[in-house]
Amino acid sequence: MEPLRIEYNPRKGYQIVHRCQRCGHESRNIVLQDVAVQPDEQEAIYELMKHPKA
């Protein structure tokens, strides 16, 4: 799965959109910001917000 872009959902918050490199299926995962175990990397999220991969 390759991260493509960040989307905002009013009910779920920010989500990372991923695309399967084999079949092209896109899925979304909620961005984990303020958690103690494995939070998402803020710099990578900002980079995707600035430069989405289409």
N, C-alpha and C positions, 0 to 999 in steps of 0.2 A: 504494500500500500504506500502510495506516494502522497504526501500532503500537498494540496493545491492552493487552498485559500481559507480565510476565516470569514464566517458568516455570523450575523447576529439574529437570534430568534428571541422575540419579546418574552416568551415563556421559559425558554431553556438557557438563555444567555448566549455567550459566544461559543461557536462550534468550529472545529477543524474539519474541513471537507477533504476526504482522502479518495484517491482513485486506484483501483486494482490495476497493476501493471500487466496482468494477463488478459483479463476480460473487459476492463474499462468500467466496471461497476463503481459508482460513487457512493460513499457512506459518510455519515457525520458522527463525530464524537464531541461531547461537551468538554470545553477547556477547563481544566482543574487548576484553579489559581491559589486559593488559600487552604491547602491541605498539608498535613504533616508527611504523608507517604507519597512519594513520587509525583510532585507537582509538575505541570507542564513548564517547559523552559520559556521564560518570558521573552528573551531575546529572539528566539526562533519564531514565537507568535508575532512579535512586532515586525519581523522581517517578512513574514507571510502577509501581514496586513499591508505593508508598503509595496511589496512586489508579488502579487498573486501569480500563479503559474498557468492560469486560464483553465 
